Amino acid sequence: MTIPEPQSLLHERVNVGAARLATRHQGRFSIETVQALILDSYQRLAATARVTTHLNVLAERLATERLDALASIQQVSHDRPPRVLFVCTQNSGRSQIAAALLAHRATEPITVSSAGTEHVADVEPNLARVLQEVGVDLGPAYPKPLTQEVVEAADVVVTLGCGDACPVVPGKRYLDWPTADPHGASIEDLRHIRDTINTHVGGLVAFLASPSITAETK
C-alpha cells in the first residue's frame, strides 16, 4: 500500500531537487516552474506506486526528462539529435524493450525515451534478463506516465499496442508496431517479443540514418 509522504518533507525534497534542476536550466526555466514540474511528476508516479520510499528520486528523474523535452522544443531541430519516443499502455514491457534496444543499437547520437498511457508501478520482472541475453542493459528503468512535453519534443513516436490513447501532434512521424503484450508472458514468449521488437528497431535504425530523415529534421 502506498503511504503518502508528509507534505512538509515532500516539499522540502521538491525544493532541493528544483534547486539542482533550475541551476542546470538557468536562464531557461524559473525555479517555480521546476518546482511545479517535480511536484506534478511526483503526484503522477504516486498514483500507481506501491511504496514511496524512493519516489522523490524518480520524480526528479521524470521532471528532468520533461524539462529536457521542453528545452528541446525550444531548439531548432537540426541543432540537436533526433528524438524517438516509444509508447505502450503500461510502460512496463514493450516500450521499455524498444527504448533499450534502440539506445543500444543506434549508430548516431539520438535521444530515446518511453512512456505509458496507463503506466503501472514496476517493469515486467524478466525484462532485464531477456535483454541481458542479447547484451543490452535495461538500467534503472521504471514505468513513466505519458506527458505532453515528451510527445511534442519527439521527432518519431512509435506506438506498441496503446491504440488511440497516444495524443497525435501534427508534424510528428508516427509508427505503429503491433506487438504481443508481455504481461504475464513466459520467458520464451518474452524472448519472442524481444526479437520481434528488435527486428523493428533494426529498420528504425536504418530509417534514422537515411538522408530523408536527416533532411526532415533540419
Backbone as ProteinMPNN parsed JSONL, in Angstrom:
{"seq_chain_A": "MTIPEPQSLLHERVNVGAARLATRHQGRFSIETVQALILDSYQRLAATARVTTHLNVLAERLATERLDALASIQQVSHDRPPRVLFVCTQNSGRSQIAAALLAHRATEPITVSSAGTEHVADVEPNLARVLQEVGVDLGPAYPKPLTQEVVEAADVVVTLGCGDACPVVPGKRYLDWPTADPHGASIEDLRHIRDTINTHVGGLVAFLASPSITAETK", "coords_chain_A": {"N_chain_A": [[0.847, -1.188, 0.0], [0.494, 2.239, -0.754], [1.901, 4.809, 1.117], [1.256, 8.083, 1.719], [3.711, 10.645, 1.436], [4.77, 12.811, 4.064], [3.643, 16.156, 3.807], [5.332, 18.343, 4.417], [7.936, 17.241, 4.318], [7.932, 16.291, 1.716], [7.705, 18.677, 0.203], [10.056, 19.886, 0.979], [11.95, 18.198, -0.165], [11.234, 18.51, -2.831], [11.95, 21.182, -3.19], [14.733, 21.059, -2.868], [15.462, 19.382, -5.024], [14.49, 20.953, -7.111], [16.155, 23.166, -6.982], [18.556, 22.066, -7.856], [17.895, 21.305, -10.534], [17.033, 23.736, -11.598], [19.375, 25.187, -11.657], [20.768, 23.805, -13.602], [19.197, 24.442, -15.81], [19.407, 27.162, -15.979], [18.327, 30.408, -16.781], [16.538, 29.509, -18.6], [14.3, 28.114, -17.489], [12.25, 29.02, -14.752], [12.717, 28.691, -11.171], [10.316, 28.241, -9.929], [8.77, 27.087, -11.953], [10.162, 24.706, -12.288], [9.851, 23.546, -9.752], [7.066, 23.121, -9.736], [6.874, 21.254, -11.784], [8.316, 19.064, -10.821], [6.762, 18.405, -8.578], [4.329, 17.778, -9.843], [5.192, 15.577, -11.314], [5.822, 13.829, -9.229], [3.264, 13.407, -8.114], [1.96, 12.165, -10.244], [3.421, 9.765, -10.475], [3.009, 8.728, -7.935], [0.395, 7.961, -8.04], [0.248, 5.35, -8.935], [2.149, 4.012, -7.51], [3.495, 1.473, -5.348], [4.983, 1.7, -3.061], [6.516, 4.545, -1.474], [9.133, 5.087, -0.969], [11.444, 5.715, -2.55], [10.356, 7.516, -4.22], [10.607, 10.269, -4.543], [13.075, 10.518, -5.75], [12.649, 9.273, -8.228], [10.696, 11.009, -9.172], [12.156, 13.335, -9.551], [13.852, 12.45, -11.56], [11.988, 11.97, -13.595], [10.98, 14.563, -13.921], [13.311, 15.772, -14.84], [13.584, 14.601, -17.38], [11.284, 15.627, -18.561], [11.775, 18.384, -18.5], [14.044, 18.483, -20.125], [12.824, 17.731, -22.497], [11.094, 19.929, -22.876], [13.023, 21.925, -23.194], [14.154, 21.013, -25.534], [12.088, 21.396, -27.358], [12.231, 24.098, -27.709], [14.488, 24.371, -29.191], [16.068, 24.629, -32.447], [15.502, 22.044, -34.73], [17.681, 20.883, -36.18], [19.809, 21.421, -34.587], [20.057, 19.589, -32.628], [20.195, 16.09, -31.596], [18.061, 13.603, -33.211], [14.891, 12.761, -31.738], [13.306, 10.018, -30.276], [10.33, 8.533, -29.281], [8.894, 5.93, -27.487], [5.809, 4.364, -26.991], [3.635, 2.523, -24.993], [0.944, 0.757, -23.348], [1.313, 0.292, -20.49], [3.973, 0.905, -20.03], [5.701, -0.952, -19.036], [6.787, -3.042, -20.352], [6.813, -3.574, -23.475], [7.436, -0.954, -24.607], [9.609, -0.298, -23.031], [11.441, -2.313, -23.687], [11.842, -1.704, -26.418], [12.942, 0.891, -26.26], [15.339, 0.408, -24.855], [16.666, -1.323, -26.636], [16.922, 0.307, -28.946], [18.505, 2.424, -27.966], [20.798, 0.978, -27.496], [21.5, 0.034, -30.051], [21.679, 2.193, -31.757], [23.425, 4.052, -34.193], [24.125, 6.63, -34.482], [24.134, 9.806, -32.701], [21.358, 10.08, -30.515], [18.224, 10.716, -28.905], [16.411, 8.859, -26.714], [13.303, 7.836, -25.427], [10.659, 6.556, -23.292], [7.222, 5.799, -22.5], [4.028, 5.381, -20.821], [0.551, 5.073, -21.511], [-1.147, 4.323, -19.526], [0.452, 4.0, -17.094], [2.152, 1.687, -14.908], [3.264, 0.327, -11.71], [5.723, -1.115, -11.733], [8.339, -2.497, -13.846], [8.135, -5.355, -16.053], [9.072, -8.436, -14.535], [11.026, -10.139, -15.765], [12.269, -8.66, -17.697], [14.834, -7.38, -17.67], [16.432, -9.625, -17.706], [15.953, -10.954, -20.234], [16.831, -9.009, -21.962], [19.489, -8.712, -21.208], [20.438, -11.089, -22.147], [20.907, -10.596, -24.827], [22.895, -8.821, -24.723], [22.138, -6.275, -23.842], [21.657, -3.612, -21.621], [19.19, -2.987, -19.347], [19.168, -1.103, -17.357], [18.346, 1.39, -14.81], [15.424, 1.254, -15.137], [12.042, 2.454, -15.047], [8.464, 2.517, -14.933], [6.851, 5.167, -16.646], [4.611, 7.95, -16.802], [2.822, 9.08, -19.698], [3.481, 12.22, -21.007], [2.637, 15.493, -22.207], [4.804, 17.058, -22.974], [6.948, 15.323, -23.738], [5.877, 14.091, -25.948], [5.483, 16.231, -27.726], [8.108, 17.005, -28.093], [9.259, 14.911, -29.452], [10.604, 13.555, -32.487], [9.997, 11.24, -33.802], [7.385, 9.078, -33.063], [6.676, 6.033, -31.688], [4.241, 3.637, -31.438], [3.142, 0.898, -29.456], [0.842, -1.068, -29.204], [-0.946, 0.605, -27.806], [-3.239, 1.606, -28.808], [-5.569, 4.153, -29.579], [-4.865, 5.893, -27.63], [-2.599, 7.463, -27.438], [-1.658, 10.819, -27.749], [-1.998, 12.753, -30.729], [0.204, 14.725, -32.422], [0.5, 17.244, -34.739], [2.854, 17.133, -37.43], [4.628, 15.279, -36.437], [6.283, 12.159, -36.963], [4.625, 9.166, -37.011], [4.752, 5.799, -36.026], [3.536, 2.459, -35.951], [3.861, -0.462, -34.155], [2.578, -3.441, -34.084], [2.463, -5.587, -31.399], [2.784, -8.388, -29.251], [1.39, -8.548, -25.939], [3.494, -8.412, -23.164], [2.815, -8.895, -20.532], [2.695, -11.099, -17.919], [3.729, -13.072, -19.55], [5.466, -16.069, -20.592], [8.969, -16.901, -20.206], [9.991, -17.724, -22.651], [8.102, -16.694, -24.45], [8.491, -14.026, -23.929], [11.055, -13.671, -24.886], [10.536, -14.012, -27.589], [8.919, -11.781, -28.081], [10.806, -9.794, -27.545], [12.625, -10.297, -29.668], [11.003, -9.811, -31.887], [10.475, -7.071, -31.579], [13.089, -6.187, -31.775], [13.675, -6.647, -34.443], [12.042, -4.713, -35.66], [13.304, -2.474, -34.58], [15.766, -2.576, -35.843], [15.046, -1.821, -38.444], [14.215, 0.771, -37.864], [16.571, 1.999, -37.009], [17.995, 2.04, -39.419], [16.297, 3.701, -40.859], [16.476, 6.12, -39.42], [19.057, 6.792, -39.965], [18.968, 7.435, -42.59], [19.161, 9.647, -45.464], [16.728, 11.006, -45.836], [15.352, 11.326, -43.362], [17.253, 12.825, -42.065], [17.177, 15.164, -43.542], [14.574, 15.979, -42.98], [14.712, 16.702, -40.307], [16.085, 19.006, -40.307]], "CA_chain_A": [[0.0, 0.0, 0.0], [1.242, 3.48, -0.799], [1.695, 5.725, 2.23], [1.647, 9.411, 1.248], [4.813, 11.28, 2.138], [4.348, 14.042, 4.754], [3.732, 17.292, 2.9], [6.496, 19.172, 4.727], [9.125, 16.563, 3.807], [7.805, 16.256, 0.262], [8.026, 19.986, -0.359], [11.481, 20.122, 1.225], [12.687, 17.457, -1.193], [10.94, 19.173, -4.104], [12.742, 22.403, -3.253], [16.14, 20.683, -3.077], [15.575, 18.92, -6.402], [14.253, 22.078, -8.008], [17.362, 23.996, -6.991], [19.528, 21.4, -8.732], [17.482, 21.363, -11.935], [16.969, 25.133, -12.028], [20.757, 25.576, -11.97], [21.077, 23.189, -14.903], [18.441, 25.127, -16.859], [19.418, 28.585, -15.637], [18.039, 31.28, -17.906], [15.51, 28.911, -19.454], [13.106, 27.862, -16.688], [12.307, 29.56, -13.392], [12.684, 27.657, -10.14], [8.9, 27.937, -9.674], [8.354, 26.146, -12.992], [10.795, 23.417, -11.99], [9.179, 23.005, -8.566], [5.739, 22.638, -10.138], [7.025, 20.066, -12.617], [8.714, 17.957, -9.955], [5.604, 18.028, -7.77], [3.389, 17.105, -10.74], [5.771, 14.258, -11.618], [5.647, 13.022, -8.017], [1.861, 13.035, -7.986], [1.633, 11.197, -11.304], [4.023, 8.483, -10.127], [2.392, 8.241, -6.696], [-0.93, 7.42, -8.345], [0.325, 3.904, -9.146], [3.251, 3.44, -6.731], [3.164, 0.599, -4.222], [5.658, 2.333, -1.925], [7.013, 5.871, -1.863], [10.465, 5.255, -0.381], [12.353, 6.385, -3.48], [9.527, 8.187, -5.22], [11.125, 11.615, -4.805], [14.183, 10.371, -6.702], [12.05, 9.017, -9.532], [10.003, 12.228, -9.601], [13.171, 14.251, -10.075], [14.296, 11.905, -12.846], [10.933, 12.22, -14.581], [10.973, 16.0, -14.178], [14.49, 16.056, -15.663], [13.245, 14.232, -18.75], [10.267, 16.553, -19.071], [12.444, 19.664, -18.727], [14.874, 18.318, -21.325], [11.907, 17.753, -23.636], [10.677, 21.313, -23.073], [14.164, 22.651, -23.746], [14.323, 20.557, -26.921], [11.047, 22.037, -28.168], [12.669, 25.462, -27.971], [15.642, 24.338, -30.076], [15.905, 24.285, -33.859], [15.681, 20.589, -34.76], [18.98, 20.413, -36.666], [20.816, 21.694, -33.568], [20.02, 18.522, -31.626], [19.963, 14.76, -32.154], [16.639, 13.247, -33.309], [14.299, 12.218, -30.525], [12.349, 8.939, -30.529], [9.524, 8.191, -28.119], [8.143, 4.675, -27.57], [4.646, 4.415, -26.116], [2.707, 1.389, -24.892], [-0.069, 1.062, -22.346], [1.783, 0.326, -19.103], [5.399, 1.245, -19.976], [6.355, -1.953, -18.199], [7.333, -4.114, -21.172], [7.141, -3.345, -24.883], [8.128, 0.31, -24.879], [10.901, -0.363, -22.342], [12.312, -3.149, -24.523], [12.173, -0.958, -27.634], [13.84, 2.0, -25.925], [16.657, -0.138, -24.506], [17.284, -1.853, -27.852], [17.324, 1.395, -29.833], [19.635, 3.119, -27.35], [21.958, 0.102, -27.653], [21.848, -0.204, -31.446], [21.787, 3.431, -32.536], [24.768, 4.313, -34.714], [24.317, 8.077, -34.431], [23.546, 10.376, -31.479], [19.893, 10.028, -30.515], [17.592, 10.766, -27.585], [15.372, 7.83, -26.675], [12.5, 7.816, -24.204], [9.477, 5.692, -23.349], [6.176, 6.194, -21.564], [2.811, 4.578, -20.906], [-0.713, 5.816, -21.403], [-1.698, 3.935, -18.22], [1.652, 3.414, -16.5], [1.97, 0.895, -13.691], [4.282, 0.564, -10.685], [7.018, -1.761, -11.965], [8.549, -3.153, -15.135], [7.978, -6.806, -16.001], [10.209, -8.959, -13.759], [12.066, -10.8, -16.544], [12.714, -7.784, -18.778], [16.286, -7.208, -17.622], [17.067, -10.908, -18.053], [15.926, -11.253, -21.673], [17.661, -8.015, -22.651], [20.877, -9.047, -20.913], [20.8, -12.224, -23.01], [21.381, -10.084, -26.121], [23.914, -7.811, -24.466], [21.544, -4.952, -23.638], [21.429, -3.294, -20.218], [17.951, -2.251, -19.134], [19.451, 0.029, -16.491], [17.366, 1.664, -13.747], [14.165, 1.611, -15.802], [10.825, 2.479, -14.251], [7.338, 2.975, -15.761], [6.617, 6.612, -16.615], [3.379, 8.388, -17.463], [2.979, 9.845, -20.931], [3.205, 13.646, -20.802], [2.56, 16.247, -23.449], [6.115, 17.59, -23.364], [7.78, 14.357, -24.447], [5.269, 13.87, -27.265], [5.747, 17.388, -28.569], [9.542, 17.089, -28.385], [9.698, 13.777, -30.263], [10.555, 13.594, -33.949], [9.341, 9.988, -34.168], [6.633, 8.442, -31.983], [6.373, 4.641, -32.023], [3.254, 3.062, -30.529], [3.189, -0.563, -29.373], [-0.329, -1.636, -28.552], [-1.703, 1.509, -26.925], [-4.442, 2.034, -29.502], [-5.712, 5.578, -29.887], [-4.667, 6.672, -26.407], [-1.47, 8.374, -27.579], [-2.06, 12.056, -28.43], [-1.399, 12.974, -32.049], [0.679, 16.096, -32.597], [0.841, 17.465, -36.152], [4.263, 17.306, -37.744], [5.413, 14.155, -35.949], [6.179, 10.904, -37.708], [4.103, 8.114, -36.149], [4.877, 4.412, -36.468], [2.841, 1.528, -35.061], [4.419, -1.803, -34.191], [1.721, -4.397, -33.374], [3.329, -6.476, -30.628], [2.075, -9.093, -28.178], [1.521, -7.989, -24.593], [4.375, -9.281, -22.372], [2.364, -9.061, -19.156], [2.441, -12.488, -17.558], [4.241, -13.988, -20.577], [6.555, -16.965, -20.21], [10.275, -16.393, -20.618], [10.128, -17.976, -24.086], [7.273, -15.713, -25.154], [9.129, -12.726, -23.757], [12.174, -13.644, -25.844], [9.954, -13.813, -28.921], [8.525, -10.368, -28.133], [12.072, -9.046, -27.677], [13.183, -10.469, -31.008], [10.109, -9.116, -32.818], [10.755, -5.641, -31.446], [14.452, -5.953, -32.254], [13.596, -6.561, -35.906], [11.516, -3.367, -35.946], [14.321, -1.493, -34.212], [16.762, -2.565, -36.913], [14.522, -0.986, -39.52], [14.178, 2.157, -37.41], [17.952, 2.494, -37.033], [18.299, 2.355, -40.815], [15.484, 4.853, -41.243], [17.019, 7.313, -38.777], [20.338, 7.107, -40.59], [18.75, 7.741, -44.002], [19.177, 11.084, -45.786], [15.393, 11.624, -45.786], [15.043, 11.772, -42.014], [18.199, 13.883, -41.766], [16.682, 16.388, -44.167], [13.345, 16.376, -42.313], [14.987, 17.28, -39.002], [16.848, 20.244, -40.477]], "C_chain_A": [[0.885, 1.241, 0.0], [0.887, 4.362, 0.382], [2.156, 7.107, 1.788], [2.775, 9.993, 2.08], [4.299, 12.538, 2.842], [4.605, 15.26, 3.869], [4.967, 18.15, 3.155], [7.771, 18.571, 4.156], [9.104, 16.532, 2.286], [8.23, 17.597, -0.328], [9.487, 20.357, -0.12], [12.314, 19.43, 0.141], [12.451, 18.049, -2.575], [11.81, 20.413, -4.259], [14.218, 22.11, -3.511], [16.354, 20.241, -4.521], [15.415, 20.052, -7.397], [15.471, 22.979, -8.092], [18.426, 23.392, -7.906], [19.165, 21.585, -10.201], [17.413, 22.792, -12.453], [18.361, 25.651, -12.38], [21.158, 25.035, -13.333], [20.399, 23.934, -16.049], [18.37, 26.638, -16.603], [19.219, 29.447, -16.885], [16.972, 30.746, -18.835], [14.209, 28.686, -18.697], [13.296, 28.43, -15.287], [12.261, 28.422, -12.382], [11.246, 27.283, -9.801], [8.362, 26.931, -10.694], [8.903, 24.754, -12.701], [10.136, 22.768, -10.784], [7.828, 22.398, -8.932], [5.85, 21.346, -10.939], [7.444, 18.854, -11.793], [7.52, 17.479, -9.131], [4.562, 17.298, -8.616], [3.883, 15.703, -11.077], [5.604, 13.317, -10.428], [4.207, 12.52, -7.915], [1.44, 12.019, -9.035], [2.184, 9.812, -10.972], [3.368, 7.879, -8.888], [1.039, 7.592, -6.949], [-0.905, 5.91, -8.525], [1.38, 3.229, -8.277], [2.746, 2.542, -5.608], [3.788, 1.129, -2.933], [6.235, 3.656, -2.412], [8.424, 6.138, -1.372], [11.396, 6.062, -1.279], [11.59, 7.211, -4.52], [10.028, 9.597, -5.539], [12.275, 11.585, -5.796], [13.65, 10.154, -8.104], [11.336, 10.259, -10.065], [10.989, 13.234, -10.172], [13.7, 13.765, -11.424], [13.267, 12.172, -13.942], [10.872, 13.708, -14.924], [12.16, 16.411, -15.042], [14.21, 15.753, -17.13], [12.238, 15.205, -19.354], [10.868, 17.939, -19.35], [13.337, 19.602, -19.961], [14.014, 18.343, -22.582], [11.443, 19.182, -23.924], [11.801, 22.152, -23.674], [14.374, 22.285, -25.206], [13.311, 21.208, -27.848], [11.48, 23.442, -28.579], [13.853, 25.528, -28.931], [15.223, 24.145, -31.527], [16.299, 22.831, -34.005], [17.058, 20.152, -35.221], [20.104, 20.705, -35.679], [20.865, 20.614, -32.494], [19.848, 17.172, -32.3], [18.471, 14.496, -32.295], [16.163, 12.59, -32.023], [13.242, 11.19, -30.901], [11.653, 8.597, -29.224], [8.767, 6.897, -28.388], [7.015, 4.716, -26.545], [3.89, 3.09, -26.162], [1.726, 1.717, -23.771], [0.537, 1.27, -20.961], [3.222, 0.821, -18.952], [6.155, 0.291, -19.052], [7.022, -3.042, -19.026], [7.762, -3.664, -22.547], [7.923, -2.066, -25.137], [9.482, 0.361, -24.178], [11.905, -1.185, -23.153], [12.782, -2.359, -25.739], [13.165, 0.161, -27.345], [15.246, 1.496, -25.611], [17.387, -0.65, -25.742], [17.742, -0.731, -28.778], [18.522, 2.152, -29.266], [20.917, 2.308, -27.536], [22.436, 0.036, -29.102], [22.063, 1.062, -32.267], [23.234, 3.69, -32.939], [25.107, 5.797, -34.728], [23.729, 8.607, -33.128], [22.031, 10.446, -31.585], [19.399, 10.146, -29.074], [16.399, 9.826, -27.603], [14.623, 7.905, -25.354], [11.314, 6.886, -24.396], [8.487, 6.154, -22.298], [4.958, 5.294, -21.759], [1.565, 5.421, -20.762], [-1.435, 5.496, -20.094], [-0.581, 3.242, -17.44], [1.334, 2.696, -15.191], [3.159, 1.133, -12.754], [5.665, 0.044, -11.063], [7.104, -2.329, -13.377], [8.361, -4.659, -14.952], [9.233, -7.439, -15.397], [11.326, -9.585, -14.583], [12.63, -9.936, -17.674], [14.237, -7.659, -18.817], [16.998, -8.479, -18.07], [17.103, -11.13, -19.556], [16.714, -10.215, -22.473], [19.137, -8.298, -22.421], [21.355, -10.196, -21.794], [21.319, -11.784, -24.372], [22.325, -8.902, -25.927], [23.404, -6.41, -24.24], [21.237, -4.754, -22.16], [20.158, -2.466, -20.077], [18.178, -1.028, -18.259], [18.363, 0.226, -15.453], [16.012, 2.101, -14.311], [13.003, 1.593, -14.819], [9.689, 2.98, -15.142], [7.062, 4.465, -15.555], [5.299, 6.946, -17.297], [3.704, 9.159, -18.734], [2.596, 11.294, -20.661], [3.309, 14.371, -22.134], [3.933, 16.72, -23.921], [6.916, 16.591, -24.189], [7.207, 14.026, -25.821], [5.622, 15.017, -28.208], [7.219, 17.487, -28.958], [10.009, 16.005, -29.351], [9.631, 14.08, -31.758], [9.819, 12.37, -34.488], [8.659, 9.414, -32.936], [6.245, 7.043, -32.439], [5.396, 4.099, -30.987], [3.311, 1.537, -30.616], [1.987, -1.037, -28.562], [-1.085, -0.71, -27.639], [-2.924, 2.083, -27.625], [-4.443, 3.513, -29.825], [-5.427, 6.465, -28.687], [-3.526, 7.674, -26.51], [-1.921, 9.637, -28.308], [-1.315, 12.24, -29.743], [-1.066, 14.447, -32.185], [1.072, 16.276, -34.056], [2.338, 17.668, -36.338], [5.156, 16.197, -37.24], [5.258, 12.968, -36.89], [5.757, 9.815, -36.737], [4.279, 6.753, -36.811], [4.127, 3.539, -35.47], [3.419, 0.14, -35.249], [3.49, -2.744, -33.403], [2.586, -5.467, -32.7], [2.53, -7.114, -29.509], [2.355, -8.441, -26.826], [2.4, -8.923, -23.745], [3.898, -9.529, -20.947], [2.006, -10.518, -18.882], [2.976, -13.506, -18.543], [5.339, -14.888, -20.009], [7.871, -16.373, -20.7], [10.489, -16.603, -22.114], [9.314, -16.985, -24.904], [7.89, -14.317, -25.069], [10.323, -12.59, -24.696], [11.661, -13.406, -27.263], [9.529, -12.355, -29.102], [9.766, -9.494, -28.312], [12.607, -9.117, -29.097], [12.322, -9.773, -32.063], [10.371, -7.61, -32.788], [12.131, -5.31, -31.995], [14.495, -5.852, -33.776], [13.081, -5.186, -36.332], [12.58, -2.299, -35.684], [15.411, -1.417, -35.278], [16.324, -1.709, -38.086], [14.508, 0.485, -39.147], [15.569, 2.768, -37.4], [18.349, 2.895, -38.444], [17.547, 3.591, -41.277], [16.07, 6.143, -40.682], [18.335, 7.742, -39.396], [20.192, 7.531, -42.059], [18.776, 9.245, -44.246], [17.822, 11.76, -45.632], [15.078, 12.123, -44.39], [15.997, 12.88, -41.601], [17.712, 15.203, -42.319], [15.445, 16.902, -43.437], [13.603, 17.061, -40.984], [15.816, 18.553, -39.091], [15.947, 21.384, -40.866]], "O_chain_A": [[1.909, 1.28, 0.682], [-0.288, 4.635, 0.627], [3.34, 7.29, 1.506], [2.787, 9.846, 3.302], [3.477, 13.261, 2.279], [5.666, 15.376, 3.256], [5.585, 18.635, 2.207], [8.596, 19.282, 3.581], [10.135, 16.725, 1.641], [9.032, 17.637, -1.262], [10.088, 21.064, -0.928], [13.259, 20.007, -0.397], [13.364, 18.086, -3.4], [12.348, 20.666, -5.337], [14.875, 22.818, -4.275], [17.309, 20.668, -5.17], [16.119, 20.109, -8.406], [15.785, 23.501, -9.161], [19.111, 24.108, -8.637], [20.005, 21.969, -11.015], [17.703, 23.039, -13.623], [18.511, 26.461, -13.295], [21.807, 25.724, -14.12], [20.962, 24.044, -17.138], [17.397, 27.297, -16.967], [19.865, 29.234, -17.911], [16.542, 31.439, -19.757], [13.134, 29.022, -19.194], [14.378, 28.329, -14.71], [11.818, 27.318, -12.701], [10.975, 26.142, -9.427], [7.594, 26.035, -10.345], [8.202, 23.754, -12.849], [9.886, 21.563, -10.792], [7.49, 21.299, -8.493], [5.021, 20.447, -10.794], [6.978, 17.741, -12.04], [7.296, 16.275, -9.003], [3.975, 16.315, -8.165], [3.1, 14.754, -11.123], [5.281, 12.142, -10.603], [3.971, 11.34, -7.657], [0.655, 11.115, -8.75], [1.501, 8.805, -11.162], [3.192, 6.663, -8.803], [0.588, 6.763, -6.158], [-1.916, 5.245, -8.297], [1.501, 2.004, -8.297], [1.711, 2.809, -4.996], [3.202, 1.022, -1.856], [6.419, 3.861, -3.611], [8.87, 7.286, -1.356], [12.06, 6.99, -0.816], [12.13, 7.554, -5.572], [9.892, 10.067, -6.669], [12.44, 12.51, -6.592], [14.127, 10.766, -9.059], [11.367, 10.53, -11.265], [10.695, 13.907, -11.16], [13.965, 14.567, -12.32], [13.613, 12.547, -15.063], [10.729, 14.07, -16.092], [12.033, 17.3, -15.884], [14.551, 16.54, -18.013], [12.338, 15.561, -20.529], [10.502, 18.587, -20.33], [13.385, 20.547, -20.749], [14.412, 18.899, -23.605], [11.403, 19.601, -25.081], [11.566, 22.983, -24.551], [14.729, 23.136, -26.022], [13.631, 21.537, -28.991], [11.138, 23.915, -29.662], [14.192, 26.601, -29.43], [14.169, 23.576, -31.811], [17.323, 22.414, -33.465], [17.577, 19.153, -34.723], [21.239, 20.283, -35.902], [21.642, 20.722, -31.546], [19.405, 17.104, -33.447], [17.677, 15.101, -31.574], [16.936, 11.946, -31.314], [12.383, 11.454, -31.743], [12.297, 8.395, -28.195], [8.076, 6.779, -29.4], [7.231, 5.055, -25.381], [3.549, 2.597, -27.237], [1.691, 2.852, -23.296], [0.305, 2.3, -20.328], [3.644, 1.127, -17.837], [7.113, 0.675, -18.382], [7.743, -3.879, -18.482], [8.943, -3.399, -22.775], [8.955, -2.089, -25.806], [10.409, 0.997, -24.679], [13.068, -0.805, -23.288], [13.972, -2.344, -26.056], [14.119, 0.359, -28.097], [16.232, 2.088, -26.05], [18.591, -0.438, -25.885], [18.835, -0.805, -29.339], [19.451, 2.485, -30.001], [21.995, 2.876, -27.712], [23.639, -0.012, -29.357], [22.588, 0.989, -33.378], [24.15, 3.562, -32.127], [26.256, 6.171, -34.961], [22.907, 7.932, -32.507], [21.489, 10.828, -32.622], [20.08, 9.723, -28.14], [15.485, 9.983, -28.414], [15.232, 8.024, -24.29], [11.002, 6.478, -25.515], [8.856, 6.815, -21.327], [4.87, 4.546, -22.732], [1.532, 6.372, -19.98], [-2.236, 6.295, -19.61], [-0.659, 2.046, -17.161], [0.394, 3.042, -14.475], [3.963, 2.037, -12.982], [6.671, 0.682, -10.755], [6.09, -2.604, -14.018], [8.421, -5.17, -13.833], [10.345, -7.018, -15.715], [12.477, -9.568, -14.149], [13.384, -10.428, -18.514], [14.852, -7.814, -19.872], [18.036, -8.421, -18.73], [18.153, -11.458, -20.108], [17.212, -10.523, -23.556], [19.95, -8.143, -23.333], [22.532, -10.268, -22.146], [22.084, -12.508, -25.008], [22.531, -8.093, -26.833], [24.147, -5.446, -24.423], [20.633, -5.616, -21.521], [20.063, -1.368, -20.626], [17.472, -0.028, -18.392], [17.545, -0.667, -15.233], [15.52, 3.185, -13.998], [12.99, 0.806, -13.873], [9.932, 3.797, -16.029], [7.045, 4.954, -14.425], [4.917, 6.291, -18.267], [4.744, 9.812, -18.826], [1.512, 11.566, -20.146], [3.981, 13.917, -23.061], [4.196, 16.777, -25.122], [7.495, 16.95, -25.214], [7.953, 13.717, -26.751], [6.012, 14.791, -29.353], [7.545, 17.995, -30.031], [11.044, 16.16, -30.001], [8.724, 14.767, -32.23], [9.113, 12.447, -35.494], [9.283, 9.278, -31.884], [5.566, 6.881, -33.453], [5.692, 4.102, -29.792], [3.501, 0.964, -31.688], [2.109, -1.365, -27.382], [-1.81, -1.182, -26.764], [-3.581, 2.968, -27.079], [-3.442, 4.06, -30.288], [-5.714, 7.661, -28.718], [-3.486, 8.639, -25.747], [-2.512, 9.541, -29.383], [-0.132, 11.916, -29.845], [-1.939, 15.309, -32.078], [1.906, 15.524, -34.56], [3.002, 18.294, -35.512], [6.339, 16.167, -37.578], [4.22, 12.801, -37.532], [6.445, 9.562, -35.748], [3.993, 6.579, -37.995], [4.087, 3.846, -34.279], [3.464, -0.377, -36.365], [3.604, -2.833, -32.181], [3.35, -6.165, -33.367], [1.693, -6.46, -28.887], [3.419, -7.862, -26.606], [2.085, -10.106, -23.619], [4.52, -10.305, -20.222], [1.13, -11.091, -19.529], [2.708, -14.698, -18.394], [6.046, -14.515, -19.072], [7.878, -15.45, -21.514], [11.097, -15.763, -22.777], [9.779, -16.492, -25.931], [7.819, -13.534, -26.016], [10.57, -11.513, -25.239], [12.283, -12.682, -28.041], [9.756, -11.766, -30.159], [9.775, -8.571, -29.127], [13.001, -8.097, -29.664], [12.849, -9.211, -33.023], [10.475, -6.963, -33.83], [12.318, -4.264, -32.616], [15.261, -5.063, -34.33], [13.62, -4.571, -37.253], [12.737, -1.353, -36.456], [15.919, -0.338, -35.582], [17.12, -0.964, -38.657], [14.755, 1.349, -39.989], [15.731, 3.938, -37.747], [18.957, 3.944, -38.656], [18.09, 4.428, -41.998], [16.152, 7.147, -41.389], [18.691, 8.92, -39.358], [21.166, 7.935, -42.693], [18.454, 10.03, -43.354], [17.757, 12.952, -45.332], [14.582, 13.24, -44.239], [15.606, 13.785, -40.865], [17.814, 16.239, -41.661], [15.272, 18.111, -43.285], [12.816, 17.909, -40.563], [16.206, 19.116, -38.068], [16.417, 22.506, -41.052]]}, "name": "protein", "num_of_chains": 1, "seq": "MTIPEPQSLLHERVNVGAARLATRHQGRFSIETVQALILDSYQRLAATARVTTHLNVLAERLATERLDALASIQQVSHDRPPRVLFVCTQNSGRSQIAAALLAHRATEPITVSSAGTEHVADVEPNLARVLQEVGVDLGPAYPKPLTQEVVEAADVVVTLGCGDACPVVPGKRYLDWPTADPHGASIEDLRHIRDTINTHVGGLVAFLASPSITAETK"}
